Amino acid sequence: MRRVVPLRGGTVQDHVALAEIELCGDLIIAASAAEDRLSLESIDEVLRVAEARAESSRE
């Protein structure tokens, strides 16, 4: 029998992974609500591409 060493704080959070999961969920919801395939513009809107580009241009 193998024993697993418990993690020190009980939980580990990877904020980047959590953000990616949230965006993926948003994309799945948008795709399921759409009557046809999502356009590239719609996908960019769901994934907030314009916001990310605006933030990176400010830096």
NUTI-717835 format. One record per residue: residue number from 1; residue in one letter; x, y, z of N, C-alpha, C in turn. Coordinates in pm, whole numbers, plus 32768, in hexadecimal, padded with zeros to 4 digits. Example, Ala and Ser with C-alpha at 12.3 -4.5 7.8 and 13.67 -1.06 7.14 Angstrom:
% residues 2
PT pos code  n.X  n.Y  n.Z ca.X ca.Y ca.Z  c.X  c.Y  c.Z
PT   1    A 8527 7DC7 830C 84CE 7E3E 830C 8528 7EB6 830C
PT   2    S 8505 7F1F 82C4 8557 7F96 82CA 850A 8003 8313
END
This chain:
% residues 59
PT pos code  n.X  n.Y  n.Z ca.X ca.Y ca.Z  c.X  c.Y  c.Z
PT   1    M 8054 7F8A 8000 8000 8000 8000 8059 807D 8000
PT   2    R 803A 80D9 7FA5 8087 8155 7F9E 8043 81C1 7FEF
PT   3    R 8092 8213 802B 805B 8283 8077 807A 8304 802D
PT   4    V 801A 835C 802C 802B 83DD 7FEB 8045 8445 8056
PT   5    V 80AC 8492 8042 80CD 84FB 80A1 806B 856E 808D
PT   6    P 8026 859A 80F7 7FC8 860A 80E7 8010 868C 80C7
PT   7    L 7FCF 86E0 807C 8007 8763 805C 8003 87BD 80D6
PT   8    R 805E 881C 80D9 8065 8874 814D 7FEF 88CE 8157
PT   9    G 7FB0 890B 8121 7F40 8964 8140 7EBB 8924 8121
PT  10    G 7EBA 88A9 80FA 7E3C 8868 80DB 7E17 8876 8048
PT  11    T 7E28 88EC 8010 7E05 8900 7F83 7E75 894E 7F3D
PT  12    V 7E7E 8935 7EBE 7EDE 897E 7E6B 7E8E 89C2 7DFD
PT  13    Q 7EA6 8A40 7DE6 7E5C 8A86 7D7D 7EBE 8ABC 7D16
PT  14    D 7EA6 8A96 7C9C 7EF3 8ACA 7C2B 7E99 8B30 7BE7
PT  15    H 7EB3 8BAF 7BFE 7E59 8C18 7BCE 7E52 8C1E 7B36
PT  16    V 7EBF 8BFF 7AF3 7EBE 8BFD 7A61 7E64 8B8D 7A2F
PT  17    A 7E72 8B17 7A6B 7E1E 8AA6 7A42 7D8B 8AC3 7A5E
PT  18    L 7D6D 8AFF 7ACF 7CE2 8B20 7AEF 7CA9 8B85 7A8C
PT  19    A 7CF8 8BE6 7A62 7CCA 8C48 79FF 7CB1 8C04 7979
PT  20    E 7D08 8BA7 7953 7CF5 8B5F 78D5 7C78 8B09 78D9
PT  21    I 7C5F 8ACA 794A 7BE6 8A79 7959 7B6A 8AD0 794F
PT  22    E 7B6D 8B46 798B 7AFB 8BA1 7984 7AE1 8BCD 78F4
PT  23    L 7B4B 8BF0 78AB 7B3B 8C18 781F 7B06 8BA5 77CA
PT  24    C 7B36 8B2D 77E4 7B07 8AB7 779B 7A72 8AA2 77B6
PT  25    G 7A49 8AB1 7831 79BC 8AA5 7854 7967 8B0E 780D
PT  26    D 799A 8B89 780A 7952 8BF5 77C4 7943 8BD4 772F
PT  27    L 79AB 8B9C 76F5 79A8 8B78 7667 7945 8B06 764E
PT  28    I 7942 8AA5 76A6 78E3 8A35 7699 7854 8A67 76A3
PT  29    I 783A 8AC1 7700 77B3 8AF8 7710 778A 8B46 7693
PT  30    A 77E5 8B98 7660 77C6 8BE6 75E7 77AC 8B8A 7570
PT  31    A 77FD 8B21 7563 77EC 8AC4 74F3 7768 8A78 74FD
PT  32    S 7742 8A53 7575 76C5 8A08 7585 764B 8A60 7571
PT  33    A 7659 8AE2 7588 75E8 8B3E 7577 75D9 8B6D 74E6
PT  34    A 7642 8B5E 7497 7640 8B8E 740D 75F5 8B2C 73B2
PT  35    E 75B1 8B64 7350 756A 8B10 72F0 75CA 8AD4 728A
PT  36    D 7630 8B1F 7264 7694 8AF2 7203 771D 8AF3 7247
PT  37    R 7782 8AD5 71F7 780A 8ADC 722A 782A 8B6B 7255
PT  38    L 787C 8B77 72BA 78A7 8BFC 72E4 790C 8C33 7280
PT  39    S 78FD 8CB1 725F 795F 8CF2 7207 79DE 8D0D 7258
PT  40    L 7A4A 8D27 7211 7AC6 8D48 7256 7AB6 8DC5 72AC
PT  41    E 7A67 8E24 727B 7A4E 8E9E 72C8 7A02 8E7F 7349
PT  42    S 79A0 8E24 733F 7954 8DFD 73B6 79AD 8DB7 741C
PT  43    I 7A03 8D60 73EB 7A60 8D19 7444 7ABC 8D7C 7489
PT  44    D 7AF2 8DDC 743C 7B48 8E42 7477 7AFE 8E92 74E1
PT  45    E 7A7F 8EAF 74C8 7A2F 8EFA 7529 7A1D 8EAA 75A9
PT  46    V 79FB 8E2B 759C 79E8 8DD5 7612 7A6A 8DC9 7661
PT  47    L 7AD9 8DBB 761A 7B5A 8DAA 765D 7B9A 8E2F 7686
PT  48    R 7B55 8E9D 766B 7B80 8F23 7692 7C09 8F47 7658
PT  49    V 7C1C 8F25 75D9 7C9C 8F3E 7596 7CB8 8FD4 758D
PT  50    A 7C54 9023 756C 7C69 90B4 755F 7C96 90F0 75E4
PT  51    E 7C5B 90C2 7653 7C83 90F5 76D7 7D14 90D2 76F5
PT  52    A 7D3A 9057 76D5 7DC4 902C 76EF 7E27 907B 769B
PT  53    R 7E02 9096 761E 7E5B 90E4 75C7 7E68 9173 75FA
PT  54    A 7DF9 91AC 7628 7DFC 9235 765C 7E54 923E 76D9
PT  55    E 7E4A 91DA 7730 7E9C 91D9 77A9 7F30 91CB 7787
PT  56    S 7F50 9175 7728 7FDD 915F 7706 8019 91D8 76BE
PT  57    S 7FC7 9225 7677 7FFB 929C 7632 8015 930D 7695
PT  58    R 7FD1 930C 7706 7FE7 9372 776D 806B 935F 77B5
PT  59    E 809B 92E5 77B7 8115 92C6 7804 8192 92EC 77BC
END
